[in-house]
Amino acid sequence: QNKKMSSSGKLIIDSALRAAAHVRSSRLPKDVSKVAAAMLSSAPSGGAHTLPDLSYDYNAIEPVVSAETMTIHHTKHHNTYVTNLNASLEKLDAAVSAGDVSAIIGLEGALKFNGGGHLNHTLFWENLCPKGSSESELKDGGVLKSAIEEAYGDVDTMKKELSAMSAAVQGSGWGWLGYNTKTGKIECATR
């Protein structure tokens, strides 16, 4: 099942197989090779990324975020990342087929930006919840709030640090609060 059809009807061999067969990773800079491998391996089995359905209605976050803003952000903004990611992956497939290392390297920015935008938005939608729901507040003595206080002193300090780190990131300043398995602590990150 390593075959699929492009939007133009051309038969495409799975990009990961094609990459392994036609482009030696030793010819690519290490960071490009890692990004390409991650992108190729993250494509769904059907070959194209899709806009995820939300598990809640667009008006569920009101009044914090309006239904109109949610609708536009999901159906237009996030969908643009998905569309551009799929277009970039088709270009990558063609470049890999042709053994065009320059074209492969040239696609790194589009793959990173659109793939990252798709992933970031997917995580964003999955982590939103209506105000007043049991998940919407950090509970005193709760695991997350305790970890934030241990790492940053208090929640406001963590928010300030995350905002400062994220401000200069392309794509509206994405940043995350995540768990670092090496240190056993939570930390802010932008990549």
Wavefront OBJ file of the C-alpha trace (Angstrom):
o trace
v 0.000 0.000 0.000
v 2.798 2.428 -0.853
v 0.941 3.964 -3.805
v -1.417 6.927 -3.920
v -2.781 9.380 -6.462
v -1.863 13.062 -6.553
v -4.542 15.702 -7.120
v -3.562 15.666 -10.795
v -4.150 11.904 -11.001
v -0.442 10.996 -11.160
v 0.544 7.805 -9.374
v 2.807 8.631 -6.431
v 4.989 6.166 -4.592
v 5.049 6.770 -0.841
v 7.385 9.728 -0.226
v 9.347 7.987 2.514
v 10.136 5.058 0.201
v 11.038 7.390 -2.625
v 13.299 9.414 -0.338
v 15.075 6.274 0.794
v 15.510 5.064 -2.779
v 16.501 8.273 -4.553
v 18.119 10.683 -2.128
v 20.965 9.732 0.113
v 20.505 11.524 3.417
v 24.263 12.061 3.521
v 23.820 14.584 0.686
v 21.465 16.726 2.776
v 22.389 18.969 5.693
v 21.548 17.147 8.936
v 18.839 19.616 10.044
v 17.117 19.437 6.640
v 17.275 15.653 6.685
v 15.672 15.560 10.153
v 12.878 17.958 9.155
v 12.185 16.057 5.923
v 12.127 12.710 7.729
v 9.723 14.067 10.345
v 7.414 15.532 7.705
v 7.459 12.423 5.536
v 6.746 10.160 8.475
v 3.918 12.326 9.818
v 1.721 12.188 6.721
v -1.475 10.259 7.375
v -1.855 6.863 5.724
v -4.230 8.384 3.153
v -1.395 10.633 2.041
v -2.982 14.022 2.709
v -3.337 15.998 5.891
v -6.872 17.133 6.702
v -8.434 19.828 8.820
v -9.415 18.149 12.091
v -12.978 18.323 13.301
v -13.443 20.143 16.594
v -14.907 18.228 19.517
v -17.006 21.284 20.454
v -19.098 23.935 18.731
v -17.534 27.197 17.548
v -19.535 29.111 20.180
v -18.378 26.909 23.093
v -15.558 29.269 24.087
v -17.714 32.433 24.144
v -17.410 35.059 25.522
v -13.617 34.576 25.654
v -13.435 33.855 21.901
v -16.407 34.569 19.643
v -17.985 31.930 17.412
v -17.122 34.093 14.386
v -13.424 34.236 15.366
v -13.351 30.483 16.011
v -15.038 29.744 12.676
v -12.667 31.951 10.692
v -9.607 30.706 12.548
v -10.500 27.043 12.063
v -12.055 26.982 8.578
v -9.861 29.625 6.942
v -6.609 30.126 8.868
v -5.880 26.552 9.976
v -7.225 25.199 6.702
v -4.679 27.340 4.826
v -1.847 25.632 6.729
v -3.286 22.215 5.821
v -3.702 23.153 2.146
v -0.192 24.616 1.898
v 1.341 21.663 3.757
v -0.235 19.214 1.315
v 0.925 21.313 -1.663
v 4.458 21.439 -0.223
v 4.464 17.675 0.314
v 3.449 17.128 -3.327
v 6.328 19.395 -4.397
v 8.630 17.448 -2.086
v 7.508 14.195 -3.673
v 8.278 15.575 -7.140
v 11.686 16.883 -6.012
v 12.574 13.564 -4.379
v 11.453 11.690 -7.532
v 13.726 13.884 -9.612
v 16.598 13.629 -7.133
v 16.596 17.434 -6.970
v 18.385 18.091 -3.677
v 18.240 21.885 -4.158
v 14.451 21.779 -4.505
v 14.173 19.509 -1.467
v 16.251 21.928 0.605
v 14.264 24.861 -0.810
v 11.030 23.384 0.543
v 12.270 23.234 4.142
v 10.787 26.602 5.126
v 7.340 25.889 3.660
v 7.238 22.424 5.208
v 8.346 23.700 8.593
v 6.011 26.712 8.611
v 2.889 24.980 7.289
v 3.509 21.673 9.058
v 4.181 23.541 12.284
v 1.108 25.714 11.786
v -1.052 22.632 11.259
v 0.383 20.845 14.290
v 0.221 23.951 16.502
v -3.393 24.625 15.603
v -4.359 20.998 16.147
v -2.832 21.133 19.640
v -4.504 24.504 20.216
v -7.997 23.184 19.381
v -7.458 20.108 21.547
v -6.466 22.216 24.547
v -9.279 24.767 24.522
v -12.192 24.362 26.902
v -15.176 26.488 27.860
v -14.747 28.937 30.723
v -16.142 27.457 33.892
v -15.533 23.850 32.844
v -13.587 21.653 35.239
v -10.507 21.889 32.978
v -10.512 25.682 32.639
v -8.920 26.632 35.955
v -5.605 25.730 37.548
v -6.502 24.216 40.895
v -4.523 25.102 44.024
v -2.538 22.020 44.971
v -3.175 20.472 41.542
v -0.334 18.732 39.713
v 0.002 21.319 36.927
v -0.207 24.402 39.134
v 2.263 22.889 41.604
v 4.705 22.119 38.787
v 4.390 25.685 37.428
v 4.994 27.140 40.874
v 8.022 24.878 41.397
v 9.555 25.856 38.053
v 8.574 29.555 37.861
v 7.471 30.656 41.321
v 3.942 31.467 40.180
v 1.625 31.278 37.162
v 2.031 34.959 36.194
v 5.826 34.610 35.966
v 5.422 31.558 33.717
v 2.959 33.457 31.491
v 5.370 36.415 31.195
v 8.287 34.140 30.298
v 6.246 32.202 27.739
v 4.930 35.425 26.190
v 8.433 36.924 25.963
v 9.850 33.764 24.348
v 6.976 33.469 21.883
v 6.714 37.090 20.750
v 9.335 36.841 18.010
v 8.281 33.438 16.632
v 6.978 33.434 13.041
v 3.289 32.599 12.849
v 1.905 34.756 15.656
v 4.230 33.685 18.439
v 3.560 30.041 19.158
v 4.918 28.694 22.410
v 4.163 25.786 24.700
v 4.389 24.812 28.301
v 5.531 21.204 28.257
v 7.076 18.455 30.315
v 10.781 17.799 29.751
v 11.419 14.097 30.337
v 15.170 14.705 30.729
v 14.821 17.198 33.579
v 11.551 15.902 35.001
v 10.184 19.456 35.021
v 7.846 21.583 32.975
v 9.317 24.359 30.867
v 8.422 26.902 28.233
v 9.554 26.239 24.672
v 9.087 27.667 21.199
v 10.315 24.648 19.219
l 1 2 3 4 5 6 7 8 9 10 11 12 13 14 15 16 17 18 19 20 21 22 23 24 25 26 27 28 29 30 31 32 33 34 35 36 37 38 39 40 41 42 43 44 45 46 47 48 49 50 51 52 53 54 55 56 57 58 59 60 61 62 63 64 65 66 67 68 69 70 71 72 73 74 75 76 77 78 79 80 81 82 83 84 85 86 87 88 89 90 91 92 93 94 95 96 97 98 99 100 101 102 103 104 105 106 107 108 109 110 111 112 113 114 115 116 117 118 119 120 121 122 123 124 125 126 127 128 129 130 131 132 133 134 135 136 137 138 139 140 141 142 143 144 145 146 147 148 149 150 151 152 153 154 155 156 157 158 159 160 161 162 163 164 165 166 167 168 169 170 171 172 173 174 175 176 177 178 179 180 181 182 183 184 185 186 187 188 189 190 191
